[in-house]
Amino acid sequence: MSGVLSIRRDIVDAIIDHARRDHPDEACGVVAGPVGSDRPERFIPMLNAARSPTFYEFDSMDLLRLYREMEDRDEEPVVIYHSHTATEAYPSRTDISIAAEPNAHYVLVAAWMEDEADFRSFRIVDGVVTEEEVRITD
């Protein structure tokens, strides 16, 4: 694990746009990439089935479809993202407890901030949160 998330600017912008569009509810989604590559390439906004300003939940049928589709395309979830609607972009206890992909970058965005969204990435493994550098590329 590198401790760095390299991600294209257009994907960062898409995540922030999704967070602002779904506000005041939390937005969530996945950025898939080739298996073993650690390259986030395909932006996949998901529906927050909880429709909540304080919690996100992927719809189980949507998630099943997504995992089948990724398997067919030899992809894996490189980034799992969601927004916080009133707090900083740092994993909550709930976020930590539901983090089930040890190889994924967990991106949090606080898009409620007026000027610039707070965009941060973390690894969450066995309940341990480690913040990592975000490198935005063109």
Backbone bond lengths (Angstrom), bond angles and torsions (degrees), N, CA, C in turn:
res aa  C-N    CA-C-N  psi(-1)  N-CA   C-N-CA  omega(-1)  CA-C   N-CA-C  phi
1 M - - - 1.460 - - 1.523 109.42 -
2 S 1.297 114.67 126.80 1.448 120.23 -168.52 1.523 114.22 -79.16
3 G 1.320 118.79 -28.02 1.452 120.08 -173.72 1.515 112.58 80.17
4 V 1.344 115.31 10.32 1.468 121.00 178.71 1.524 108.32 -136.92
5 L 1.331 115.40 134.39 1.466 120.27 171.10 1.526 106.95 -105.23
6 S 1.333 116.64 116.53 1.470 121.55 172.11 1.519 106.90 -98.04
7 I 1.331 115.25 123.06 1.461 119.95 -173.76 1.522 109.48 -144.28
8 R 1.332 115.91 140.61 1.469 120.82 -178.40 1.528 111.39 -70.80
9 R 1.322 115.29 145.88 1.468 121.50 -180.00 1.527 111.47 -56.85
10 D 1.344 118.93 -40.05 1.471 119.87 -177.99 1.527 111.37 -63.54
11 I 1.334 117.31 -31.86 1.469 120.28 178.35 1.526 109.82 -74.25
12 V 1.329 116.92 -41.68 1.472 120.79 175.65 1.524 109.56 -57.25
13 D 1.342 116.40 -47.67 1.467 121.07 179.96 1.529 111.25 -61.14
14 A 1.339 117.16 -39.89 1.468 121.09 -179.86 1.533 110.87 -65.40
15 I 1.331 116.86 -40.15 1.466 120.73 178.43 1.533 110.16 -64.20
16 I 1.329 116.70 -46.20 1.470 120.86 179.91 1.524 110.42 -63.86
17 D 1.342 117.23 -42.83 1.470 120.77 177.76 1.524 110.98 -59.86
18 H 1.343 116.74 -43.25 1.463 121.09 179.41 1.535 109.45 -61.77
19 A 1.325 117.04 -44.03 1.473 121.08 -179.32 1.530 110.40 -61.91
20 R 1.315 116.55 -42.01 1.473 119.46 -179.04 1.529 111.10 -71.21
21 R 1.314 116.92 -35.12 1.467 121.50 -179.97 1.527 111.22 -66.74
22 D 1.323 117.26 -41.18 1.471 121.27 -177.14 1.525 113.45 -83.15
23 H 1.312 117.45 -11.82 1.471 121.16 179.32 1.528 109.28 -56.03
24 P 1.322 122.42 135.54 1.462 126.51 16.41 1.536 115.20 -89.54
25 D 1.333 118.60 4.63 1.469 119.15 174.91 1.524 109.55 -85.53
26 E 1.332 115.94 156.25 1.457 119.81 175.17 1.525 108.61 -70.10
27 A 1.331 115.60 138.78 1.466 121.96 174.02 1.523 107.37 -97.29
28 C 1.331 116.27 154.84 1.460 119.23 178.70 1.519 109.77 -152.23
29 G 1.321 115.00 158.80 1.453 119.54 178.86 1.514 111.27 177.23
30 V 1.332 113.63 -171.18 1.460 122.04 -174.04 1.525 107.98 -135.20
31 V 1.321 115.72 148.45 1.462 120.45 167.04 1.521 105.49 -119.98
32 A 1.319 115.10 113.20 1.463 121.06 -176.78 1.523 110.00 -88.61
33 G 1.327 114.46 156.68 1.461 120.59 176.08 1.514 109.30 -152.47
34 P 1.340 116.89 167.89 1.466 120.12 179.64 1.525 111.34 -56.71
35 V 1.328 116.14 140.33 1.461 121.78 -179.43 1.528 109.72 -53.56
36 G 1.336 115.45 130.35 1.458 121.42 175.71 1.520 115.58 78.53
37 S 1.336 118.04 2.03 1.470 119.91 -173.01 1.524 113.89 -93.31
38 D 1.335 117.47 -26.56 1.462 123.06 -173.16 1.535 111.35 60.37
39 R 1.348 116.70 26.71 1.465 121.87 179.27 1.522 110.09 -110.17
40 P 1.335 118.36 107.49 1.471 119.67 177.07 1.526 109.71 -73.71
41 E 1.345 116.52 119.58 1.458 119.69 -173.59 1.519 114.74 -126.35
42 R 1.348 117.31 -36.69 1.472 119.18 -173.18 1.529 109.92 -114.87
43 F 1.342 115.01 110.27 1.463 123.18 -178.78 1.524 109.76 -75.74
44 I 1.340 116.23 125.69 1.463 121.30 -177.48 1.534 108.95 -131.39
45 P 1.343 117.14 91.59 1.462 118.29 177.00 1.522 109.59 -69.31
46 M 1.319 116.23 139.38 1.463 121.16 -179.38 1.525 108.59 -117.56
47 L 1.314 114.48 164.84 1.456 120.98 176.22 1.523 108.49 -86.92
48 N 1.322 116.77 133.83 1.464 120.39 172.15 1.527 106.94 -79.10
49 A 1.319 116.05 101.45 1.466 120.91 -176.59 1.528 111.29 -63.23
50 A 1.332 117.35 -24.43 1.469 120.73 179.35 1.538 111.36 -77.66
51 R 1.328 117.18 -20.29 1.478 122.19 -177.00 1.518 110.91 42.79
52 S 1.331 114.57 55.68 1.462 121.43 -172.60 1.526 110.59 -127.16
53 P 1.333 116.75 145.93 1.459 119.88 174.98 1.533 113.03 -79.94
54 T 1.335 117.43 -6.78 1.468 119.69 -175.51 1.528 113.50 -125.76
55 F 1.326 117.84 3.59 1.461 120.35 -173.73 1.520 108.79 -156.26
56 Y 1.323 116.62 144.71 1.463 118.78 173.15 1.518 109.64 -124.08
57 E 1.320 114.16 151.01 1.463 120.55 179.28 1.520 107.12 -151.87
58 F 1.331 115.74 127.87 1.463 119.27 174.55 1.517 108.76 -75.35
59 D 1.309 116.86 139.69 1.459 120.90 172.96 1.529 108.01 -64.00
60 S 1.333 117.25 131.15 1.467 120.31 -173.47 1.529 112.15 -62.32
61 M 1.321 118.36 -37.16 1.474 119.99 178.89 1.532 111.19 -70.90
62 D 1.342 116.88 -39.87 1.468 120.63 175.94 1.523 110.44 -60.82
63 L 1.347 115.51 -42.08 1.455 120.52 -178.61 1.529 110.91 -66.33
64 L 1.313 117.05 -40.80 1.456 121.34 177.79 1.531 110.16 -61.47
65 R 1.342 116.24 -46.61 1.479 120.62 177.09 1.524 111.28 -59.16
66 L 1.337 115.65 -44.24 1.460 120.48 -179.08 1.528 111.06 -61.09
67 Y 1.328 117.52 -46.38 1.470 120.12 -178.58 1.529 111.46 -65.90
68 R 1.328 117.59 -35.72 1.478 120.42 176.09 1.524 110.18 -65.69
69 E 1.336 115.41 -43.66 1.465 120.56 179.50 1.530 110.72 -62.85
70 M 1.336 116.95 -44.67 1.466 120.19 178.96 1.537 110.28 -62.88
71 E 1.320 116.33 -40.19 1.464 119.47 179.10 1.529 110.33 -61.74
72 D 1.336 117.02 -43.91 1.466 121.74 178.99 1.525 111.92 -61.87
73 R 1.322 117.03 -30.53 1.471 122.48 -176.79 1.527 112.68 -98.41
74 D 1.353 117.33 8.41 1.467 121.95 -175.32 1.520 111.82 53.56
75 E 1.339 114.88 46.99 1.455 121.55 179.18 1.526 109.71 -118.09
76 E 1.322 113.94 165.11 1.460 121.18 172.51 1.525 108.00 -141.04
77 P 1.340 117.61 163.43 1.462 119.41 177.63 1.529 109.29 -74.96
78 V 1.319 116.85 109.34 1.467 121.14 179.12 1.526 109.18 -85.31
79 V 1.338 115.58 -39.91 1.460 121.29 178.20 1.525 108.57 -125.42
80 I 1.315 116.66 133.98 1.465 122.32 168.94 1.526 104.39 -117.23
81 Y 1.329 116.28 120.21 1.457 118.24 -174.73 1.518 112.01 -121.70
82 H 1.323 114.15 154.78 1.458 120.73 167.87 1.517 109.03 -156.33
83 S 1.313 114.89 167.35 1.456 119.46 -178.03 1.512 110.50 -109.26
84 H 1.316 114.72 154.56 1.449 121.52 168.15 1.518 106.26 -109.27
85 T 1.318 116.45 136.56 1.458 120.54 -169.72 1.526 113.94 -97.59
86 A 1.320 117.88 -13.14 1.459 119.44 179.87 1.523 112.67 -148.54
87 T 1.321 117.10 -2.09 1.467 120.81 -178.05 1.521 109.26 -122.98
88 E 1.332 115.19 171.77 1.465 119.61 -178.97 1.530 110.58 -66.03
89 A 1.317 114.97 163.74 1.466 121.49 179.38 1.528 109.20 -81.81
90 Y 1.334 115.37 76.38 1.464 121.98 177.13 1.524 107.15 -142.45
91 P 1.341 117.96 138.20 1.472 120.01 -175.43 1.530 113.00 -59.17
92 S 1.326 115.34 131.64 1.468 121.23 174.96 1.528 108.96 -79.81
93 R 1.317 116.21 170.87 1.475 119.68 175.87 1.524 110.66 -57.01
94 T 1.339 116.34 -39.98 1.467 120.08 178.73 1.523 110.47 -64.68
95 D 1.342 117.27 -45.48 1.469 121.07 178.63 1.533 110.19 -55.38
96 I 1.327 115.54 -44.14 1.469 120.77 -178.41 1.532 110.25 -65.09
97 S 1.329 116.52 -40.85 1.469 120.05 -175.74 1.527 112.30 -69.70
98 I 1.347 117.98 -26.00 1.477 119.23 -178.20 1.531 112.81 -100.34
99 A 1.326 117.06 0.47 1.474 120.28 179.91 1.524 109.20 -70.66
100 A 1.346 116.27 109.26 1.467 120.38 -172.52 1.527 113.44 -116.00
101 E 1.326 117.69 3.74 1.467 121.14 -178.34 1.534 108.87 -115.77
102 P 1.327 117.79 93.02 1.468 119.87 -174.76 1.531 114.20 -63.07
103 N 1.330 118.53 -21.38 1.464 120.72 -179.65 1.521 113.41 -92.60
104 A 1.327 117.20 -6.84 1.466 120.54 -175.96 1.524 111.49 -83.09
105 H 1.328 114.08 153.17 1.458 121.68 168.29 1.530 105.45 -89.06
106 Y 1.311 117.21 125.91 1.461 121.19 176.83 1.528 107.66 -96.56
107 V 1.319 115.69 108.68 1.461 121.41 -178.16 1.521 108.81 -97.10
108 L 1.318 114.82 131.58 1.462 121.22 173.66 1.507 108.45 -119.41
109 V 1.318 114.98 138.63 1.455 120.12 178.19 1.523 108.92 -130.08
110 A 1.330 114.90 131.40 1.467 120.54 173.53 1.524 105.37 -103.73
111 A 1.320 115.56 90.29 1.465 121.26 -173.61 1.521 112.02 -89.58
112 W 1.324 116.46 -0.98 1.460 120.09 179.01 1.520 111.00 -75.92
113 M 1.342 116.83 -14.42 1.456 119.81 179.37 1.527 108.96 -69.40
114 E 1.319 117.06 133.80 1.471 122.11 -172.22 1.520 113.03 -59.86
115 D 1.327 117.30 -53.36 1.458 119.90 -169.60 1.522 112.18 -78.92
116 E 1.308 115.54 -69.82 1.456 119.03 -177.02 1.515 109.47 -128.18
117 A 1.303 116.41 134.37 1.460 120.75 179.98 1.529 109.48 -68.24
118 D 1.323 115.95 144.35 1.457 123.19 174.58 1.529 105.80 -84.80
119 F 1.344 117.99 113.88 1.459 123.85 -174.41 1.527 107.29 -120.93
120 R 1.359 116.36 111.14 1.465 120.41 -175.60 1.524 110.51 -133.23
121 S 1.336 114.87 154.49 1.460 120.98 -179.33 1.523 110.21 -125.33
122 F 1.339 114.49 143.95 1.463 121.42 -177.44 1.529 109.51 -138.90
123 R 1.326 114.90 153.24 1.457 121.04 164.31 1.523 104.93 -102.89
124 I 1.327 115.69 136.82 1.464 120.37 176.84 1.524 107.26 -127.35
125 V 1.333 115.72 108.18 1.462 121.48 -177.25 1.524 108.26 -130.69
126 D 1.321 116.02 122.71 1.472 121.82 179.25 1.531 111.71 51.53
127 G 1.330 116.20 41.84 1.450 120.68 176.27 1.521 114.93 80.01
128 V 1.329 117.41 -0.57 1.463 121.42 -179.99 1.529 109.01 -98.47
129 V 1.328 116.18 126.47 1.464 122.54 -178.70 1.526 109.10 -102.21
130 T 1.328 116.39 126.88 1.461 121.74 176.46 1.522 108.17 -126.71
131 E 1.324 116.93 118.40 1.465 119.20 176.99 1.516 109.30 -75.39
132 E 1.324 115.48 144.90 1.470 119.50 179.39 1.526 110.04 -129.07
133 E 1.302 114.56 160.32 1.454 121.58 178.59 1.529 109.61 -67.42
134 V 1.343 116.01 144.95 1.470 121.52 173.88 1.523 107.47 -111.78
135 R 1.350 116.21 121.14 1.474 121.66 175.17 1.521 107.57 -108.82
136 I 1.332 115.14 116.86 1.458 119.69 179.94 1.522 108.40 -95.70
137 T 1.337 115.49 125.77 1.466 121.50 -177.03 1.525 109.51 -113.44
138 D 1.340 116.10 166.34 1.468 119.87 179.30 1.502 113.66 -99.55
